[in-house]
Amino acid sequence: MNDCIFCKIIAGEIPSAVIWEDGDVFAFKDINPQSPVHFLVVPKKHISNLMETDEKDEALLGKLLNTAQRLASQLGCEDRGARFVINCKSDGAQTVDHLHVHVLGGRKLGWPPG
């Protein structure tokens, strides 16, 4: 999608602090971090939101979550944990229409989030 900011980040058109990249998944630091560890994991395939996935996306969704967990562990969250968030559409507070997982850690997070 040519107007998607995350697609532009994945394509290297917009700079980002890349954490991980492979053929399917891209991870980068959030530009407005809400905790000491705050990064996003996105599929390279443009999917607007979680509600648009189906059975053919199961492997990609699994890889997305596995990558988020692995990177959180590598970045120091293995012992105390982290929050993994997928916002979906306007009521779910999604601000970029490209599926992404926020990973937050490195401090105690409150609940409800706000």
Contact map, one row per residue, 1 for C-alpha under 8 A:
111100100000000000000000000000000000000000000100000000000000000000000000000000000000000000000000000000000000000000
111100110000000000000000000000000000000000000000000000000000000000000000000000000000000000000000000000000000000000
111110110000000000000000000000000000000000000000000000000000000000000000000000000000000000000000000000000000000000
111111110000000000000000000000000000000000000000000000000000000000000000000000000000000000000001110000000000000000
001111111000010000000000000000000000000000000000000000000000000000000000000000000000000000000001000000000000000000
000111111100000000000000000000000000000001000000000000000000000000000000000000000000000000000001010000000000000000
111111111110000000000000000000000000000000010100000000000000000000000000000000000000000000000000000000000000000000
011111111111110000000000000000000000000000000000000000000000000000000000000000000000000000000000000000000000000000
000011111111111100000000000000000000000000000000000000000000000000000000000000000000000000000000000000000000000000
000001111111100000000000010000000000000000010000000000000000000000000000000000000000000000000000000000000000000000
000000111111110000000000000000000000000000000000000000000000000000000000000000000000000000000000000000000000000000
000000011111111000000000000000000000000000000000000000000000000000000000000000000000000000000000000000000000000000
000000011111111000000000000000000000000000000000000000000000000000000000000000000000000000000000000000000000000000
000010011011111100000000000000000000000000000000000000000000000000000000000000000000000000000000000000000000000000
000000001001111110000000000000000000000000000000000000000000000000000000000000000000000000000000000000000000000000
000000001000011111000000000110000000000000000000000000000000000000000000000000000000000000000000000000000000000000
000000000000001111100000000110000000000000000000000000000000000000000000000000000000000000000000000000000000000000
000000000000000111111000011110000000000000000000000000000000000000000000000000000000000000000000000000000000000000
000000000000000011111000011110000000000000000000000000000000000000000000000000000000000000000000000000000000000000
000000000000000001111100111100000000000000000000000000000000000000000000000000000000000000000000000000000000000000
000000000000000001111111111000000000000000000000000000000000000000000000000000000000000000000000000000000000000000
000000000000000000011111110000000000000000000000000000000000000000000000000000000000000000000000000000000000000000
000000000000000000001111100000000000000000010000000000000000000000000000000000000000000000000000000000000000000000
000000000000000000001111110000000000000000111000000000000001000000000000000000000000000000000000000000000000000000
000000000000000000011111111000000000000011110000000000000000001100100000000000000000000000000000000000000000000000
000000000100000001111101111100000000000011110000000000000000000000000000000000000000000000000000000000000000000000
000000000000000001111000111110000000001111000000000000000000000000000000000000000000000000000000000000000000000000
000000000000000111110000011111000000001110000000000000000000000000000000000000000000000000000000000000000000000000
000000000000000111100000001111101000011100000000000000000000000000000000000000000000000000000000000000000000000000
000000000000000000000000000111111000011100000000000000000000000000000000000000000000000000000000000000000000000000
000000000000000000000000000011111000000000000000000000000000000000000000000000000000000000000000000000000000000000
000000000000000000000000000001111100000000000000000000000000000000000000000000000000000000000000000000000000000000
000000000000000000000000000011111111111000000000000000000000000000000000000000000000000000000000000000000000000000
000000000000000000000000000000011111010000000000000000000000000000000000000000000000000000000000000000010000000000
000000000000000000000000000000001111110000000000000000000000000000000000000000000000000000000000000000011110000000
000000000000000000000000000000001111110000000000000000000000000000000000000000000000000000000000000000011110000000
000000000000000000000000000000001011111000000000000000000000000000000001001000000000000000000000000000111100000000
000000000000000000000000000011001111111100000000000000000000000000000000000000000000000000000000000001111000000000
000000000000000000000000001111001000111110000000000000000000000000000000000000000000000000000000000001110000000000
000000000000000000000000001111000000011111000000000000000000000000000000000000000000000000000000000111100000000000
000000000000000000000000111100000000001111100000000000000000000100110000000000000000000000000000000111100000000000
000001000000000000000000111000000000000111110000000000000000000100000000000000000000000000000000011110000000000000
000000000000000000000001110000000000000011111110000000000001000100000000000000000000000000000000001100000000000000
000000100100000000000011110000000000000001111100000000000000000000000000000000000000000000000000000000000000000000
000000000000000000000001000000000000000000111110000000000000000000000000000000000000000000000000000000000000000000
100000100000000000000000000000000000000000111111000000000000000000000000000000000000000000000000011000000000000000
000000000000000000000000000000000000000000101111110110000000000000000000000000000000000000000000111000000000000000
000000000000000000000000000000000000000000000111110100000000000000000000000000000000000000000000111000000000000000
000000000000000000000000000000000000000000000011111110000000000000000000000000000000000110000000111100000000000000
000000000000000000000000000000000000000000000011111110000000000000000000000000000000010100000000001000000000000000
000000000000000000000000000000000000000000000000111110000000000000000000000000000000000100000000000000000000000000
000000000000000000000000000000000000000000000011111111000000000000000000000000000000000000000000000000000000000000
000000000000000000000000000000000000000000000010111111111000000000000000000000000000000000000000000000000000000000
000000000000000000000000000000000000000000000000000111111100000000000000000000000000000000000000000000000000000000
000000000000000000000000000000000000000000000000000011111100000000000000000000000000000000000000000000000000000000
000000000000000000000000000000000000000000000000000011111110000000000000000000000000000000000000000000000000000000
000000000000000000000000000000000000000000000000000011111111100000000000000000000000000000000000000000000000000000
000000000000000000000000000000000000000000000000000001111111110000000000000000000000000000000000000000000000000000
000000000000000000000000000000000000000000000000000000011111111000000000000000000000000000000000000000000000000000
000000000000000000000001000000000000000000100000000000001111111100000000000000000000000000000000000000000000000000
000000000000000000000000000000000000000000000000000000001111111110000000000000000000000000000000000000000000000000
000000000000000000000000000000000000000000000000000000000111111111000000000000000000000000000000000000000000000000
000000000000000000000000100000000000000000000000000000000011111111100000000000000000000000000000000000000000000000
000000000000000000000000100000000000000011100000000000000001111111110000000000000000000000000000000010000000000000
000000000000000000000000000000000000000000000000000000000000111111111000000000000000000000000000000010000000000000
000000000000000000000000000000000000000000000000000000000000011111111100000000000000000000000000000000000000000000
000000000000000000000000100000000000000010000000000000000000001111111110000000000000000000000000000000000000000000
000000000000000000000000000000000000000010000000000000000000000111111111000000000001000000000000000010100000000000
000000000000000000000000000000000000000000000000000000000000000011111111100000000000000000000000000000000000000000
000000000000000000000000000000000000000000000000000000000000000001111111110000000000000000000000000000000000000000
000000000000000000000000000000000000000000000000000000000000000000111111111000000000000000000000000000000000000000
000000000000000000000000000000000000100000000000000000000000000000011111111111000100000000000000000000101000000000
000000000000000000000000000000000000000000000000000000000000000000001111111111100000000000000000000000000000000000
000000000000000000000000000000000000000000000000000000000000000000000111111111000000000000000000000000000000000000
000000000000000000000000000000000000100000000000000000000000000000000011111110000000000000000000000000000000000000
000000000000000000000000000000000000000000000000000000000000000000000001111111100000000000000000000000000100000000
000000000000000000000000000000000000000000000000000000000000000000000001111111111100000000000000000000001100000000
000000000000000000000000000000000000000000000000000000000000000000000001110111111100000000000000000000000000000000
000000000000000000000000000000000000000000000000000000000000000000000000100111111000000000000000000000000000000000
000000000000000000000000000000000000000000000000000000000000000000000000000011111100000000000000000000000100000000
000000000000000000000000000000000000000000000000000000000000000000000000000011111110000000000000000000001000000000
000000000000000000000000000000000000000000000000000000000000000000000001000011011111000000000000000000111100000000
000000000000000000000000000000000000000000000000000000000000000000000000000000001111100000000000000001111000100000
000000000000000000000000000000000000000000000000000000000000000000010000000000000111110000000000000011110000000000
000000000000000000000000000000000000000000000000000000000000000000000000000000000011111000000000000011100000000000
000000000000000000000000000000000000000000000000010000000000000000000000000000000001111100000000001111000000000000
000000000000000000000000000000000000000000000000000000000000000000000000000000000000111110011100000110000000000000
000000000000000000000000000000000000000000000000111000000000000000000000000000000000011111111100001000000000000000
000000000000000000000000000000000000000000000000100000000000000000000000000000000000001111111110100000000000000000
000000000000000000000000000000000000000000000000000000000000000000000000000000000000000111111110000000000000000000
000000000000000000000000000000000000000000000000000000000000000000000000000000000000000111111100000000000000000000
000000000000000000000000000000000000000000000000000000000000000000000000000000000000001111111100000000000000000000
000000000000000000000000000000000000000000000000000000000000000000000000000000000000001111111110000000000000000000
000000000000000000000000000000000000000000000000000000000000000000000000000000000000001111111111100000000000000000
000000000000000000000000000000000000000000000000000000000000000000000000000000000000000011001111100000000000000000
000111000000000000000000000000000000000000000000000000000000000000000000000000000000000000000111111000000000000000
000100000000000000000000000000000000000000000011100000000000000000000000000000000000000010000111111000000000000000
000101000000000000000000000000000000000001000111100000000000000000000000000000000000000000000001111100000000000000
000000000000000000000000000000000000000001100111110000000000000000000000000000000000010100000001111110000000000000
000000000000000000000000000000000000000111100000100000000000000000000000000000000000011000000000011111000000000000
000000000000000000000000000000000000000111000000000000000000000110010000000000000001111000000000001111100000000000
000000000000000000000000000000000000011110000000000000000000000000000000000000000011110000000000000111110000000000
000000000000000000000000000000000000111110000000000000000000000000010001000000000111100000000000000011111000000000
000000000000000000000000000000000111111000000000000000000000000000000000000000000111000000000000000001111100000000
000000000000000000000000000000000011110000000000000000000000000000000001000010001110000000000000000000111111100000
000000000000000000000000000000000011100000000000000000000000000000000000000110010100000000000000000000011111000000
000000000000000000000000000000000011000000000000000000000000000000000000000000000000000000000000000000001111100000
000000000000000000000000000000000000000000000000000000000000000000000000000000000000000000000000000000001111110000
000000000000000000000000000000000000000000000000000000000000000000000000000000000010000000000000000000001011111010
000000000000000000000000000000000000000000000000000000000000000000000000000000000000000000000000000000000001111110
000000000000000000000000000000000000000000000000000000000000000000000000000000000000000000000000000000000000111111
000000000000000000000000000000000000000000000000000000000000000000000000000000000000000000000000000000000000011111
000000000000000000000000000000000000000000000000000000000000000000000000000000000000000000000000000000000000111111
000000000000000000000000000000000000000000000000000000000000000000000000000000000000000000000000000000000000001111
